[in-house]
Amino acid sequence: MNAFRVLFFSALLITVAACHRSGAIEGEDTLTACSDGVDNDDDGMVDCDDAGCTAFGHCAGDSDTDVDTDSDIDTDSDSDSDTDSDADADSDSDSIPDDTDSDDVIVTSRWTSIPPGSFWMGTPDGDCPEDYPLPGTECLYELGREDFGFENLHYVTLTQRFELMRYEVTQGEWEAMFGNNPSYFGPNGDGPDCGADCPVERVDWYEALAYANALSEQEGLTPCYEMLDCEGTPGEGCAPELDHCGGYRCFVYLNDVTRPQDCEGYRLPTESEWEYAIRAGSLTAIYPSPGNDGTITSLEEDSNLDRIAWYAGNSDTGLGLMTHPVGQKASNAWGLFDMSGNVGEWVWDLAGFYDESPASEPWIDPTVPPILNDQGTLNVFTVRGGTCLDDAMPVEAARSGGMRMYGLGHSNGAGVGFRLARSIFSVDSSSDS
């Protein structure tokens, strides 16, 4: 049993719900394949001075692909948005899918605005659909795949533009919003103190929604969620020597909309939005990056995964397995960091099975919505992306998040955090920083 399961699920009732899925803007950053994710010159930054990056090509003084290399992360409570992170690394733009206009993927310092599009969700099992684009001449079984119907290949079409945080919500951002810090790897936790620029974790699903609503209200947007009869306080954390505990819980309803994609305010991404975003056009087990072709050959340690993720194979840098500051590994093609590893990320959906579907019969904006008349005792939600405590299998995030992980909504665990999404109904409404 891997460390994430031990820490997060040992005291939980884990059930799987038998549900089925019924041109860049002027002045913004441009995507550039400019980093191998390694600080080769030991100057504390992953930048164009690093040997591996220079060798990749875009660091040879090409003024058309220069990006801002400000590596500061803003956790100042006086900033325009308390969820804004300004960590820097560079990203690879070679994997934008054929059915997504590359000019429509807009990357700012803190957000990626993602257009509607279609993609293959799930993982190959050796018997691919006829219209699945094979990487070679045969459909190969993906290493580490779980054979319980959770990862069946199915074609998905997303109809709503949305933006997604480039970085996981940090401890500093959480503390600026709520005045506390629940993190196991924080100043009040039993683990090593990772610091304000590290992802907030040991937050439950309801706490992630509370943060989304608070940010919406802070920015004058209509909150996405109506949260009633709440028990506890967001971010109150756990008693000493507990890596997880029953936390905050509420009755949750969508606020005057029938689906989360129609909300004005900030929200958790749906699971299909999350996988669409991490894949960024790729079909490989992990997303590719400079020096990493997206394949994985080991479920314990893997050199390709080392370039993009903090996981059990590399997260122990002398203090034990732990989180690390956001944005230190290579991003995907759409400028998103740490979607593999560091902390697992809550999404909106309940645990559910994937029904197979060909490209000719796509699932449209699929979700497995929560049981709304429930205060945390029935809903078993999905966590995506793997953690710094996991081996390589759960971190294979471009493949259905690797092994999808689950937890009761009111349970928080070391290594579980989140990032937020927001539907964009016009490009002018995108976050500008």
N, C-alpha and C positions, 0 to 999 in steps of 0.2 A: 504494500500500500504506500503510495507516494506521500510526501510530506504535506501537500495541500489537503489531501483527504484526511490525514490524521488531524491536522490543525482545525480544519473547517467542518468536517462532517462527523467526527467521532461521537458527538453527543446529539446528533440530529436524527430525526426520522427522515430518511431519504427515500422518497418514492418518485417514480416517473409517471406523470399524468399521461393517461392514454389519450392524448389530444392529437389532432391532425390539423395541418395547416389548411382549414376550410379552403473668346480670345482674352486671355488674362486682362484684368482691369488695369488701366494705367496706374503706375505707382505701386502695384502689388509685387510681392516676391514672384519670381519665375522659377519653375522647377528645373533643377539641374542635377545631373548625376555627378556628384562632386565629392563623395566621401565613401570610404570603405568602412566607416564606423569605428576606426581605430586611431588612437592618439599616437601616431608613429614617432613623432618627435618629442613626446613627453613634455609638451608645453601646457598641458591642462585643457586643450581644446581639440576637437575634431574639426579640422579646417583644411584649406587648400595648401597649407604648408606641409601637411603630412605626406610622406612618400607615397603611400598607397593611393591617396587621393590624386596627387599630381600625375601619377602614372595612368589614371583612368581617363584623362583627356580634357575634361572641362575646366581644369585648373591651370591651363597653360596660357592664362591671360586673355581669355575670350571675354570681351567686355559685354557681349550679348547675353552671357549666362551668369554674370556675377550676382551673388546674393548677399544680403546683409548677414555678417557673421557675428552680430552682437549675441554673446552667449549668456547674457543676464536673464534670469527668470524673475518676473515681477510678482512679488508676493506682498506688495505694499497695500495696506487697506485703503489708501487714498487714491489708488489708481482708478482709471475709468471703469474697469471691470475686474472684480476680485477673482474671476476665473481665468484671467489672462496670464498665459505663460509665454515668456520670450526666450525659451531655450533655443539654441541653434545647433543644427547640423544640416547637411545638404542631402538632397534626395534625387532619386533616379526617375527620369521621365520617359523611359523606354517602354513601359508596359501599359499605357493607356489603351483600353479595349477598342476594337474596331467600331462598336456600336455606341461609343461615347465620343463626342467631339472634344478633342484635347483642349480647344480654346475655351470650353465651358467648365473645365476644372480650375477653380480659382483658389490660389493658396495665398493667404495673408500670413502675418507673423504668428497668429494664434489659431486660425481656423482654416479648414479646407471646405470650400463650397463645392458640392458634388451634384452633377446634373442627373436627371433620370437616365435610366439605361437598363440593359438586360445582362444577365450573367448566369453561369452554372454554379449552383450552390450544392455543397456536399462533396463527397469524395468518391473516386472510382473504386470499384470492387472487383475489377477484372472482367466485368460484363457491362460495358458502357452503352448508353443509348446510341442509336445509329447516327444521330446528328451531333454527338459530342466530339469536339475538335481534339483528336488524339495528338499527344506530343510526339509520337513516333508511328510505328506501323501496327501497334497492338495496344489494347487497353490493359494497363498494368494495375495490379492491386497495390494500393498505397500503404506503405509501412505504417503500422500503428493504428490502422483503421478499426473502429468498433463495429461489430456486425449485429446490431440490434435495431436496425432501421433508422437510427438517429442521423445517419450521414448519407442516405440515398441521394444519388444525383438527381437534381430537379432544376428546371430552368425557371428563372425568376425575372420578372419585369417590375421595376420600381418606377412609378409615375411622378413622384414628387421630388423636386430639388430639395436638398437639405445640406446644412453645414455641420461639421463635426469638429470637436476640439482636436487640435494637433497633438496635444499632450494630455495625459491623465490629470485629473484635478489633484493639486498638490496639497500637502499639509498646510503650507502657508496660506493658500487660498481658502481652505476650509476654516482655518482659525480666524482669518480676517472676516469671514461671514458669520460664524457662530460663536467665536470666542473660546473654543475648546479644541482639543485634538485627541481623537479616539485611537490613533494609530498604535499598533503593537510595536512598530519600528519608529516611534516618535518619542518626545521627551517624557511622556507619561506612561509609556508602555514598558513591558519587561524585556523587549528585544533591544538591540543596538539602536541608538538614536540616529536615524538616517538624515534628518534635517528638513528644513522648510521646503526645499525644492524637490523632495521625494514625494511620490504619490501618497495621498491620504488612503488609509485602508482600515480594516476592521469597522467598516460601515455596512449597514444592511440596506436592502432594496428600498425600504421606506425612507431612510435617511438620504439616499441619493435623490429620491423624488423631492424631499424637503429642500435640499440644496438647489435643485432645479427651479422650484417655485420661488425660493428666496432671490435667486439671481434674476428671474423674470421680473419680480416686483421691483428690484433694485434698478432695472433698466426700463421700467415703465411698460412692460409687456404683460399681456394677460396670462396668468399662470396656467399651465397645462393641466394641473391636477387639483381636484378638490379632495382634501385630506381631512377626515372627520373623526372625532372621538379618539384622538391620538393618545397613546400611553408612552410615557418616557420623554426624554429630551434628545434631540438630534446631537450626536457626538458625545454622549455621556460616557461611552466606552465601557470597559469591563473592569471588574475587580482585579486586584493584583494576582498574578500568576495564572490568569485565564487568557488564553489566546483567542477564544471566541465566547460569545454569550448571547442570550436572548436580548435584543435591543429594542429600539423604537418600533412602534407599529401603529397603524391607522386603518380605518376604512378608506379606500381610495376609489375615486371615480374620475373619469375624464370630465373636464370642465366645459360643458356646453358643446362638445364635439362627440362624434361617434367613433373616431379613430385617432390615434395619437398624431398621425401625419397632418391632421387638420388644425393642430394647436398653433397658436401664435408664439407662445413662450418656449423656454428651454425644456428639454425632456431627455429621457433615456432613448437611445436609438433602438429601433426594432432589431431583432436578430438578423433579418435579411439585410437591413441597412448596414449593420456592423460588418457582415461578411463581404458585402459588395465593396465597402470602403477598404477593408484590409487587403482584399485581393487586388484592387486597382487594376484589373484586367488580367491578372495572372491566373494560371491553372495549376501552379506547382504547390507542393506540400507546405512550404513557407514562402513568403513574398521574396522575390529576388532583390538583390542590391549589388553594388559594385563588389566584385570578387565572390559573389554568392549567386549560384544559378537557380536557387529555389528548391533544390533537392535535399533530402535528408537521408542519412545512411545509418544513423544510430539513434536509439531511443533514450540513451543516457547522456552522451556528449556528442556534439556535432559542430564542426568548424563553420559551416554555413550559418547555423543558428547563432553561433557566438557573435556574428556580425550585427544581428538585429535584435537580440533579446537577452535579458537577464533571466536565467533559469537556474536550476540546481547544478548544472554543469559549470557555471561560471560566477554565480552570485556570491559565493563565499570568497571575500577578498581579505580574510583574516579575522573577521568577527563572527563568522557563521553565515548561513544562508540568510540573505536580507534583501530588502528593496534598495534601489539606487536612484539618484536624481534623474528626473525625466529628461528625455532627449539626448542621452549619451550614445545610444546605438543608432545605426543607420535607419533612416525612415523608409517608408515604401514609396512607390512612384507618385503618390498624391500627397507626399509631405507629412504623413501620419507616423508618429513615433510610439514605440512601446506597446503596440497592439499585440505583439507577441511578448509574453513574459512581463516581468516586473510585478504588476498586480493583475489578477483576473478582473474582468469588468462586467458589472451587471448590465443586462439589457432588459427591455420591456417585457419580453415574452416569457410565458410559462415553458417548462420542459415539454417537449412534444416530438412526435415522429415526423420524419420527412416522407411524403408520398413522392414516388418517382414521377417524373413528367418529362416529355420531350420538348424541344424548343418550339415545336408547333403548338404546344398546349401549355404555355407558361403559367406559373402562379403569379397573380397580380398583387403586389403590395402585401405579401402574406405576413400574418402574425399569429401567435397563439396567445390571445389576450388573457389577462388574469381573471380569476373569479372575483368579481367586484364586491360582492356582499360577504367579505371575509377579512378578518383582521390579522392575517398572518398564519393561521393554523392549517390552511389547505393549500395555499399557493406555493408551488415549488418552481422557482425561477431559474433561468439560465444564466450562467456566468461564462464569458468567452475569453479566450486568449492565453490561458495558462498564467503561472506566477513564477516568482523568483524561487519558490519552494518546490517546483515541479521538475520532473525530468522532461525530456524533449517531447514526449507524445502529446500531452495536453497543450503544449506551446506551439504545435504545428498549426498556427492560427489561420493560415490561408485555406486550410482544408477544414472547413466547418469548425474552426476554432480548435483544431485537434479534437481530442475527446471533449465533448461538451460537458460542463460541470454544472451542478445544481445545488441549490440551497433554499431552505424556507426563507421567505422574505424578511422575517423579523430576526434572522440570525446573522450575526456578523462574524467574520473570520479574519485572522491575520493573512494578509496578502490579497484581500478582495477590495477593490475600489471601483472607480467608474470614470467615464468621460461623458460629456453631454452633447446632444444634437439639437438642432432647431430647423424646422421647415422654413424654406425660403420661397416666398410667393412672388417675389420679383428680385432681380439681381441687386437693385438699389437697396433692398432691405437686409443684405448680407452684413455681418459684423465687419467693421472697417479696421479692426486691429486684432 
